[in-house]
Amino acid sequence: MKNKIMIIAAVIAMIFISSHLTGCARSLSERVQLNIRLHIEAAGEPPRIKIDDELIYSSVVLPRFYEQRAYMPAWSSDSGFSLQIASLITAISGAEGQCFMPDDYHLKKITAIMVEINKNYAGRQSFNAAMLAELDLLLTDAFLIYSAHLLEGRTNPETKCPEWNAQCEEADLATILQTALTSGTIEKALNDLLPREPNYFSLCRKRREYLAIISKGGWPVIPNGPDLKTGDYDDRIPAIRERLTIVGDQPRKKIKEMLLFDDDLEKAVRQFQKRHGLISDGKIDARTRAVMNVPVEERLRQIEVNMERWRWCQRDFGDRYILINIANFELDVFEQDTTALSMRAIVGKPFRSTPVFSGTMTYLVFNPYWNVPKKIAVEDILPKVKKDKDHLTTNNYKVLQGWGNSELEIDPSTISWAALNENYFPYRLRQDPGPTNALGRIKFMFPNEYDVYIHDTPARELFSKDSRDFSSGCIRIEKPIELAEYVLNDSIKWKKKEILQVIKESKERTVSLPKPIPVHLLYWTAWVADNGQLNFRNDIYDRDKDIYLALSQPPCAQPPQK
């Protein structure tokens, strides 16, 4: 209601004043133009423009925008105010729907100036060119900052989440604003900057649902007690039913025996567990109970943080691509936004976290050698060798020095392993192809600065875990044969039979993909699945908190650079 009143006030002011400005000729616009130029030229270095206590954030793009139009006002002219002011006010009044605060875009100050201008008109006072210039600057800054936040996110991933290296969308916001003003399409221009991924809008809808849950008091806390399973009677069952009903895991209906853990409740528990990345066994143990007791406010924060992550992403992943959700320990292949293949994945340990970035898979290697990175060699393998002198031989490692024609193989028994450490390790380790090779039978290569790739693994038992952060940064996958068959499926030479035959030969072989495929490694702790169900995952790398704190801070006085 408050926002609607603001918008109505702005529109009324424009209607009154537009008719009056028509008779003011060019002199008023010229005076406004002069005031705008003086504000910008007096900004200093680095530029800092303030309207009373209101800081102009877009201190690079805003001056460029006005320079391109010779400092002429953007939101008024000799013929009156632009009706696009109302469109902009409407847009930023709805900023809360994107997890933004409307007043971060000068809404209160803009409305106050509009009311003052309307009051002056009613009192038959002459128009204040300085006030009109301030209004123009605030409106332009509001558009530029809001559009930058919609396009690139409200927080800077380089400072708040340096592990996030996915490519952000880029655009010339000054040109977008000028085009929108000329064509009268301010709201459309802003809407066009939103992520195009349907999951972003699904999260927006779920956010509204969770705000409604909060307004009704949240959900009940499940008391501690023995584990529960189908057939049990317990005083906690009604609270569990209510908890699951509130989020839609169990339909609301009359229950004959409220204290009985019946089959319907087991089904609802399984669904809840699946949505939260737990082993879906239908039993309520301490872990499931702890997840049920996560406050609704915390879940709301997860939704908002992941909406921000979507704004950090490029807008087009491609028609055919591989997506790895690190926090979900899963790899999915998409064709035209339809899932073509899914499998479990193992990602980096918290202290060797898998980075967020995009690449292009161009080839794969059957029966690969593993050239052990020095960090892993000295931190992981060296301690094992010191305990077991046969560790290298048993696991098919070779000790090497030099490269190419100068490469020498060293007999492990001639090395004083006790004298080696992370500061002194003059060797390289290479593991031969075979059943114990850490890369398994296939590695999938998308060259990148992080030396991260997708590969098979001999440790198949780890895929049965619900939390799978065991690697040193690379992605281990559950179905390497199926992925190889998929990425090579444009070639008649490579069917499952041929793939298995090459693997059986145990010789390294590199094969180029007939068609390169984009690979996106991302990190989502909340998303909406194709079935419309909201999923949550543990923040395994503890990244959500910093992003949420940044979202709750005032906008940074750094300019959008695009």
SULPE-V296667 format. One record per backbone hydrogen bond with DSSP energy under -1.0 kcal/mol. CO is the residue of the C=O (numbers start at 1). NH is the residue of the N-H. E is the energy in kcal/mol with one decimal. If there is no record, write none. Layout:
# SULPE-V296667
co:CO nh:NH e:E
co:CO nh:NH e:E
This chain:
# SULPE-V296667
co:1 nh:5 e:-2.1
co:2 nh:6 e:-2.0
co:3 nh:7 e:-2.3
co:4 nh:8 e:-2.7
co:5 nh:9 e:-2.5
co:6 nh:10 e:-2.2
co:7 nh:11 e:-2.5
co:8 nh:12 e:-2.7
co:9 nh:13 e:-2.2
co:10 nh:14 e:-2.1
co:11 nh:15 e:-2.5
co:12 nh:16 e:-2.3
co:13 nh:17 e:-2.5
co:14 nh:18 e:-2.7
co:15 nh:19 e:-1.0
co:17 nh:21 e:-3.0
co:18 nh:22 e:-1.1
co:20 nh:23 e:-1.1
co:21 nh:24 e:-2.4
co:26 nh:30 e:-2.6
co:27 nh:31 e:-2.0
co:28 nh:32 e:-2.6
co:29 nh:33 e:-2.7
co:30 nh:34 e:-2.3
co:31 nh:35 e:-2.1
co:32 nh:36 e:-2.4
co:33 nh:37 e:-2.3
co:34 nh:38 e:-2.4
co:35 nh:39 e:-2.2
co:36 nh:40 e:-2.1
co:37 nh:41 e:-2.9
co:38 nh:42 e:-1.8
co:40 nh:43 e:-1.3
co:43 nh:48 e:-1.5
co:49 nh:56 e:-3.1
co:51 nh:54 e:-2.5
co:54 nh:51 e:-3.3
co:57 nh:59 e:-2.3
co:58 nh:62 e:-1.1
co:60 nh:64 e:-1.6
co:61 nh:65 e:-2.6
co:62 nh:66 e:-2.1
co:63 nh:67 e:-2.6
co:64 nh:68 e:-2.0
co:66 nh:71 e:-3.7
co:67 nh:70 e:-1.6
co:69 nh:72 e:-2.0
co:75 nh:82 e:-2.5
co:77 nh:80 e:-1.5
co:80 nh:77 e:-1.7
co:82 nh:85 e:-1.8
co:83 nh:87 e:-1.0
co:84 nh:88 e:-2.5
co:85 nh:89 e:-2.7
co:86 nh:90 e:-2.4
co:87 nh:91 e:-2.1
co:88 nh:92 e:-2.8
co:89 nh:93 e:-1.9
co:92 nh:95 e:-1.3
co:94 nh:97 e:-1.6
co:95 nh:98 e:-2.0
co:95 nh:100 e:-2.0
co:96 nh:99 e:-1.9
co:101 nh:104 e:-2.3
co:102 nh:105 e:-2.0
co:102 nh:107 e:-1.1
co:103 nh:106 e:-1.2
co:106 nh:110 e:-3.2
co:107 nh:111 e:-2.5
co:108 nh:112 e:-2.1
co:109 nh:113 e:-2.3
co:110 nh:114 e:-2.4
co:111 nh:115 e:-2.4
co:112 nh:116 e:-2.2
co:113 nh:117 e:-2.7
co:114 nh:118 e:-2.2
co:115 nh:119 e:-2.4
co:116 nh:120 e:-2.5
co:117 nh:121 e:-2.2
co:118 nh:122 e:-2.3
co:119 nh:123 e:-1.8
co:120 nh:125 e:-2.9
co:121 nh:124 e:-1.8
co:128 nh:132 e:-2.2
co:129 nh:133 e:-2.2
co:130 nh:134 e:-2.2
co:131 nh:135 e:-2.4
co:132 nh:136 e:-2.2
co:133 nh:137 e:-2.4
co:134 nh:138 e:-2.4
co:135 nh:139 e:-2.6
co:136 nh:140 e:-2.4
co:137 nh:141 e:-2.6
co:138 nh:142 e:-2.6
co:139 nh:143 e:-2.2
co:140 nh:144 e:-2.6
co:141 nh:145 e:-2.8
co:142 nh:146 e:-2.2
co:143 nh:147 e:-2.8
co:144 nh:148 e:-2.0
co:145 nh:149 e:-2.3
co:146 nh:150 e:-2.4
co:147 nh:151 e:-2.3
co:148 nh:152 e:-3.0
co:149 nh:153 e:-1.5
co:156 nh:159 e:-1.3
co:156 nh:160 e:-2.8
co:157 nh:161 e:-1.6
co:161 nh:164 e:-2.7
co:163 nh:356 e:-2.5
co:171 nh:173 e:-1.1
co:172 nh:176 e:-2.1
co:173 nh:177 e:-2.5
co:174 nh:178 e:-2.3
co:175 nh:179 e:-2.7
co:176 nh:180 e:-2.4
co:177 nh:181 e:-2.5
co:178 nh:182 e:-2.2
co:179 nh:183 e:-2.5
co:180 nh:184 e:-1.2
co:180 nh:185 e:-2.2
co:185 nh:189 e:-2.6
co:186 nh:190 e:-2.0
co:187 nh:191 e:-2.6
co:188 nh:192 e:-2.4
co:190 nh:193 e:-1.3
co:191 nh:194 e:-1.3
co:197 nh:200 e:-1.7
co:198 nh:202 e:-2.1
co:199 nh:203 e:-2.3
co:200 nh:204 e:-1.8
co:201 nh:205 e:-2.1
co:202 nh:206 e:-2.4
co:203 nh:207 e:-2.5
co:204 nh:208 e:-1.7
co:205 nh:209 e:-1.8
co:206 nh:210 e:-2.5
co:207 nh:211 e:-2.2
co:208 nh:212 e:-1.9
co:209 nh:213 e:-1.9
co:210 nh:214 e:-2.2
co:211 nh:215 e:-2.2
co:212 nh:216 e:-1.0
co:213 nh:218 e:-2.8
co:214 nh:217 e:-1.9
co:228 nh:284 e:-2.7
co:229 nh:232 e:-2.1
co:232 nh:261 e:-3.0
co:234 nh:237 e:-1.4
co:236 nh:240 e:-2.0
co:237 nh:241 e:-2.9
co:238 nh:242 e:-2.5
co:239 nh:243 e:-2.5
co:240 nh:244 e:-2.3
co:241 nh:245 e:-2.3
co:242 nh:246 e:-2.3
co:244 nh:249 e:-2.1
co:244 nh:250 e:-1.3
co:245 nh:248 e:-1.2
co:257 nh:260 e:-1.7
co:259 nh:234 e:-2.0
co:260 nh:262 e:-1.3
co:261 nh:231 e:-3.4
co:262 nh:266 e:-2.1
co:263 nh:267 e:-2.2
co:264 nh:268 e:-2.0
co:265 nh:269 e:-2.7
co:266 nh:270 e:-2.6
co:267 nh:271 e:-2.0
co:268 nh:272 e:-2.4
co:269 nh:273 e:-2.9
co:270 nh:274 e:-2.5
co:271 nh:275 e:-2.3
co:272 nh:276 e:-1.1
co:273 nh:278 e:-2.9
co:274 nh:277 e:-1.3
co:275 nh:536 e:-2.2
co:279 nh:281 e:-1.8
co:284 nh:228 e:-2.1
co:285 nh:289 e:-2.6
co:286 nh:290 e:-2.1
co:287 nh:291 e:-2.1
co:288 nh:292 e:-2.3
co:289 nh:293 e:-1.5
co:291 nh:294 e:-1.3
co:295 nh:299 e:-1.6
co:296 nh:300 e:-2.4
co:297 nh:301 e:-1.9
co:298 nh:302 e:-1.9
co:299 nh:303 e:-2.0
co:300 nh:304 e:-2.3
co:301 nh:305 e:-2.6
co:302 nh:306 e:-2.1
co:303 nh:307 e:-1.7
co:304 nh:308 e:-1.7
co:305 nh:309 e:-1.7
co:306 nh:310 e:-1.7
co:307 nh:311 e:-1.4
co:308 nh:312 e:-1.1
co:310 nh:313 e:-1.2
co:319 nh:336 e:-3.5
co:321 nh:334 e:-3.1
co:322 nh:520 e:-3.0
co:323 nh:332 e:-2.8
co:324 nh:522 e:-2.8
co:325 nh:330 e:-1.4
co:326 nh:329 e:-1.0
co:329 nh:345 e:-2.8
co:330 nh:325 e:-1.7
co:331 nh:343 e:-2.1
co:332 nh:323 e:-3.2
co:333 nh:340 e:-3.3
co:333 nh:341 e:-1.2
co:334 nh:321 e:-2.0
co:335 nh:338 e:-2.0
co:338 nh:335 e:-2.8
co:341 nh:333 e:-3.1
co:343 nh:331 e:-2.8
co:344 nh:478 e:-2.2
co:346 nh:476 e:-2.1
co:347 nh:471 e:-2.8
co:349 nh:352 e:-1.9
co:356 nh:165 e:-2.7
co:357 nh:521 e:-2.9
co:359 nh:519 e:-2.9
co:361 nh:517 e:-1.7
co:362 nh:513 e:-2.7
co:363 nh:445 e:-2.7
co:364 nh:511 e:-2.8
co:365 nh:443 e:-2.0
co:366 nh:509 e:-2.0
co:370 nh:431 e:-2.7
co:373 nh:377 e:-2.5
co:374 nh:378 e:-2.7
co:375 nh:379 e:-2.1
co:376 nh:380 e:-2.3
co:376 nh:381 e:-1.9
co:377 nh:382 e:-2.5
co:381 nh:385 e:-2.2
co:382 nh:386 e:-2.2
co:383 nh:387 e:-1.1
co:384 nh:388 e:-2.3
co:388 nh:391 e:-1.9
co:390 nh:394 e:-2.8
co:391 nh:395 e:-1.5
co:392 nh:397 e:-3.0
co:393 nh:396 e:-1.4
co:396 nh:432 e:-2.8
co:398 nh:430 e:-2.1
co:399 nh:410 e:-3.2
co:400 nh:428 e:-2.7
co:401 nh:408 e:-3.1
co:403 nh:406 e:-2.0
co:404 nh:407 e:-1.6
co:408 nh:401 e:-2.1
co:411 nh:414 e:-2.1
co:412 nh:415 e:-1.4
co:415 nh:417 e:-1.4
co:416 nh:419 e:-1.4
co:417 nh:420 e:-1.5
co:424 nh:421 e:-2.1
co:428 nh:400 e:-3.1
co:429 nh:372 e:-2.2
co:430 nh:398 e:-2.8
co:431 nh:370 e:-2.3
co:434 nh:437 e:-1.4
co:437 nh:440 e:-2.0
co:439 nh:456 e:-1.1
co:441 nh:367 e:-3.1
co:442 nh:456 e:-2.3
co:443 nh:365 e:-2.8
co:444 nh:454 e:-1.8
co:445 nh:362 e:-2.0
co:445 nh:363 e:-1.3
co:448 nh:451 e:-1.3
co:453 nh:475 e:-2.4
co:454 nh:444 e:-3.6
co:455 nh:477 e:-2.1
co:458 nh:460 e:-1.9
co:459 nh:462 e:-1.3
co:460 nh:463 e:-1.5
co:461 nh:464 e:-1.3
co:462 nh:465 e:-1.4
co:468 nh:347 e:-2.5
co:471 nh:349 e:-2.4
co:475 nh:455 e:-2.9
co:476 nh:346 e:-2.5
co:479 nh:483 e:-2.0
co:480 nh:484 e:-2.5
co:481 nh:485 e:-2.5
co:482 nh:486 e:-1.9
co:483 nh:487 e:-2.7
co:484 nh:488 e:-1.5
co:486 nh:489 e:-1.5
co:488 nh:491 e:-2.2
co:491 nh:494 e:-1.2
co:495 nh:499 e:-2.4
co:496 nh:500 e:-2.4
co:497 nh:501 e:-1.6
co:498 nh:502 e:-2.1
co:499 nh:503 e:-2.1
co:500 nh:504 e:-1.9
co:501 nh:505 e:-1.1
co:503 nh:506 e:-1.3
co:509 nh:366 e:-3.2
co:511 nh:364 e:-2.4
co:517 nh:361 e:-2.9
co:518 nh:322 e:-2.6
co:519 nh:359 e:-2.7
co:520 nh:324 e:-2.9
co:522 nh:326 e:-3.1
co:525 nh:537 e:-2.2
co:527 nh:535 e:-3.5
co:529 nh:532 e:-2.2
co:533 nh:529 e:-2.7
co:535 nh:527 e:-1.7
co:538 nh:540 e:-1.8
co:539 nh:542 e:-1.9
co:543 nh:547 e:-1.1
co:544 nh:548 e:-2.6
co:545 nh:549 e:-2.6
co:546 nh:550 e:-1.9
co:547 nh:551 e:-2.1
co:548 nh:552 e:-1.3
co:550 nh:553 e:-1.2
